[in-house]
Amino acid sequence: MVASERLLRAQQTLDRAQSVLDRLVSRSTIHGGVLGVGDAQGNVWVACSGTARVAGHAEPFRPDHRFLLTSVAKPLTAAQVMLLVDQGLLDLDEPLVSYLPEFGAHGKGEVTMKHLLTMTGGLNDVANLIEGPAAALDPEAYVQAALGAHLSFRPGTGFAYCSPGFWVMAEAVNRLAGVRYTEHLVAAVAAPLGMEETSYEQGEARPSRYVEAHTAADWDAHLPEQVRRAAYPAGGIVSTASDLVRFGQSFLLDGPLAGRLLSRPARELLFQEHASGFNLGRPCRWSLGWEFIGPGNLQGPRTIFHHGAAGTGLWVDPDRQLVVALLTADWWLPYRVYAGVVNAILGTIR
């Protein structure tokens, strides 16, 4: 592709991203947000629209605004786990009791890390204390609840979206990497990719440039702060759209960031379907810590995706060689919104 064609594509992509966001804001689907797009050459395009609430004040959305990722944090935690695999510290198919002996309680001796990553581990979601009523618990208490969880079905025989397993993953990182998972995220994932705005932010005071949430009802108003302050490995990471795009670009099979995080065999393993079932009332397919394909109609057959309750989403399409990151603070966006966003961006490809 000659330079003039690249510039034209870049402008088309940015224009489309801007129009997508503007439309969502004009229809009051979201209060606003940031939409990032990246390609295999390392280019990143960012569009912003609408009004953010930061430190109690309204201001226009900017590319440097930071968001609570909610479940888009799961792929980052999964990447920490896959780094352990790359380093020979963890076997995805080995029962986790080999690494975390107390995890075997209540008949969980057969559960592997692969089961947890593919949502086939059978952990009872009763252990998901953090997403319930207000609770003054520290991360260790949540870890212990997950380690002591019961099973809803024998591992490998069913599928159920389950977040407590990510506390187990965090504890595996603690023990096998020899450093707390929050520090490991920064040192082993964010720093190698130049993701300077990505970290856990547990302080009582909200981080700078942090977008406050628009939750759906009074019953869930406590969740954003509860998730952030507990350093929840399934949802508590704070980041920007540009950083998320860089993270996604590291999984592409070519490009300046490719291989800077995970080995090529590890990345190729992610671009495969490992499980299937139902989630949120619809059929779904699953990879390792990611949904496989996800919403939309135009993405390639090996796309990996995750979305979060806070109106966040991330697609990595190795065949189209594109990454799309959507960050809003509007909780519980309909799934069709994500489909519309990725279709509109991929619709610029000629």
N, C-alpha and C positions, 0 to 999 in steps of 0.2 A: 504494500500500500504506500503510495507516494505521500509526501508531506502534506500536500494540499488536500488529499482525500482524508488523511487523519484529522486535520483541522476541521474539515467539514463534518466528519462524523462526531467529533468532540462537541461542536456547536449544536448539532442536531440532538445529541444525547442530553446535553445540558438544558436545551430549550424544552425538550420533552419532560425531563425531570421537573423543571420549574412549572410547566403547565399541569402536570399531575398533582403536585402539591397545591397549587393555586386552586384547582378544581375541588380538591378535598376540603380545603378551607372555605371556599365560597359556598359549598353545600352543607357546611357545618358538620361534616363527618369528623373532622379533627379541629382542634384549636390552632394547630400549626405543627411544624416539624421540620426535620432536615432529611434530605434524601441524597445518599451518596452512591456513585457508580464508579467502578474501576475496571480496567482491562488488564490483559496479560503483560502489557508493556510498562505497567506501573503507573499509568495515568489515573488520576482521581478527579471526578467532577462532583461538585456539591451544590445542591439547590436548597433554598430556605424559603419558608412562607409562614405567615401567621404570627401570632403573638404568644410568647413564652411568659411564664410566671417564674421569676427568679428572685429569691430573697424577699418574697412578698410583693414584688413590683412587676408590672407588665413591661415587656420590651420585645422588639422584633426578634424573631429567631435568627441566630447566627451559626456559622459552621463550627465555632468553638464551644457551643453549648454542650454540656455534659448531661447524660441521661442514665437513669437506672435501667439496666438491660432486661430485668426480669428473666424469663426463660431463655433469652438469647445468650445468657451467661452459660448455659449448659454446654454448647459447643466449645467454649473456652476451657471449661473444666475437663471436658472430654479430651481436648488437646493436651492438657497436662498429663492425663492418664496415658495417652498414646506416646508421649515423650518417655514415660517410664518403660513402655514396650520397646521403643527404639533403643533405649539404653540397656536393655536386657534385665531390667529390674522386675518386670511383671509379665506374666503369661496370661493373655486374655481368657484362655480356656482352663486355667487352673482354678480349682475351688478357692474362694477368697479366704477360707479358714487357714490356708497355708500362710497367708500374710497377716490376717487379722483374726486370730484364734477365737476371740469372743463373739465374732460375727456368726459363728455356728449355732448360737442359741436358737431354740425353737425350730429345729429341723432345717436350718439354712446351710447345711454342710455341702450341698451340691451347687450352690449359687456361685457363678463365676462373674468376673468383671464384664465379660461379653454379655451375659444376661442383663446386667444393670444398664449397660450402654444401649441395649436394644429393647429395653422395656419388657423383657420376658423373664425377669427375675422372680416375679410373684410376691414382692414385698408388699405387705399390707399398708395401704395409704393412711391408716390410722396414725402411723408414725410421723405423718406430715404435720407436725405441730405448728410450724412457723406460718403456715398459710391459713391458720384457724384464728380463734379469738386472740385479743391482745395478750401477750405473754412476755414476762421479763426474764427470759432465758438467755444464757450465753451459748456460743457455738458448741462448747463441749457437751452441754446438756442435749442439744439437738443431735450431735454425733452419737451420743449414748442411746438416744431413742431409736435412731436408725439401726445401730448395731444390734439392738435388742428387739427389732421388729419381728412380728410373726409373718407367716406366709399365707397368701390368699389362694395360691395354686402352686403346684410343683414347678420349679424353674424349668423353662424351656417348653412348657406345655400350654402356655397361653400368652396373651399380650395385654398389658394394662399400663397406660402412661403413669409414671411413678417418679416423684421427685426426691423422696428420702434417700434413694440410692446415691444421690450426689453428695450427701454428707459422708457416705461410706467411701466414695471416691476421694473426697478431701482428706479423710483420715489415711487412706492408702498413700496419698502424696506425702502427708506428714511423715509417715514412717519409712517409706521406701526412698524418698528423695532426701530425707533428713532435714527438711526445712518446712516451716508452716506453709500451708497451701496458699495463703494470701501473699506471702513473700515470693513463693515459687511462681505464682502467676506473673508477677512483675519481672522477676529475674529471668525466667525461662521462656515466657511467652511474649510479654509486651516489649521488653527491652530489645530482643533480637530483631523485632519487626519495626522498631521505632514508634511504638504505640505509647506515646508519652502521656496520654490523657486517660489511660486505662488502668484501673486499680480497684481494690476494695476501699471503701471510705466509711469506716465504722464510727467516726466521731459523732458526738451529739449534735454539733453544729453542722449544717448542711455544707457540702463542698462549694467552692467558688464556681460560678457559671453553671450551677446545677438546676435543671428544670424541674419544677415542682409538679406533682401529679394531678391529673384530673380523673378522680375515681368515679365509679358509676353510682355509688350509693353510700349511705352512712356506714353500713356494715363493713365495708372494705377500706374505709378511709385510713385506718391504722396500718394497712399492709405495706405501703411503700417504705415508710420509715422502719418498720419492724424488719423487713427484708434487708434493707441497706445496713442497719446498725448491727445485725447479726452476722454479717459477712456470709450470706447464704450462697453456697456454691452452685445452687440451681437458679439464682436470680439476683444476687446482691452486688454484682460488678457494675461499676460506673464507667462510661466510655463516651466517645464521640463518633459521629458517622464516618469521618475520615479514618479513624483508628480501626473501626470495624471493617471498612473496605480493605485496609492493609492486611488485617487478619485473614479475610477471605482470599485475597490475592496470594497469600502464602500457600494455599491449597491447590492453586492451579498448577498444572503439570509443567508449565513453562513460564518464564518471566523473571524479572529481577528479584522478586521475593520468594519464588518457588524454591522449596527445599531449605529455606532459612529456618524453618521451624521443625517440620517432620520430614522423614525420609520419603523417597518416592514410593517404596512399597507400602508404607503406612498410609500415604495419601490415596494410593490406588485402592486400598482396602475400604476407605471411606466412601468411595464412589461406587459402592455396591449395595444392593439390598440385602439385609440380614434378617429382617423380620417383617411381619405385617399384622394388621389387626384393625381395631376401631378406636378412634379418639375424637372427642367432641361430637359424637354422633355421626361420624363419617369414616369411610374406610381410609386407611393410611398405610404407608410402607415406611420402614425404618432402616437407617444405617447405624453407625456407631456414634451415638450422642447427637445425631442429626435426624430429622425427618428426610426421607428419600423422595425426591421430586418436589413435593409441596404444592402450594397453590399456584395457579396459572396454567396456561395452555401452550405457551411458546418456548418454554425452557427445554434444554436438552435432556436426554434420557438418563443422565447420571447426575443431575442437579441435586445438591444437598441444601437443606433449608431448616431454619428454626424461627419461630415467632415467640413473642412474650406477651404477658398479660398487659403490660404498659404500652401497647401499641407499637411494638418493636418487631423488626423482621430482618433476616439476613439470608440471601441466596448466594450460592457459589455454583456456577455453571461451567464445568470444565470443557464442554463441547462448544459453547458460544464464547468461551474465554471471557466471561463477564462476572462481576460481583455487584450485587445490589443490596444496599443497607438502608432501611427505613427506621427512623427514630422519631417517635412522638411521645407525648406523656398522657395520651388518652387511653385509659384502660378499657380492655375488652372490645377491641375493634372487631367487627365481623370479618370472617375469613375471606369474604369476597373482596374486601378492600385490598388485602395483600395480593390477591389474584390480579386485580385491576392494575396495581402498581407495577408488578413485574411484567405483565403483558404489554403495558404501555412502553416500558423501557426497551424490552426486547423487540418491540415493533419498530424500532428505529433502524434495526439491522437490515441492510440491503445486500 
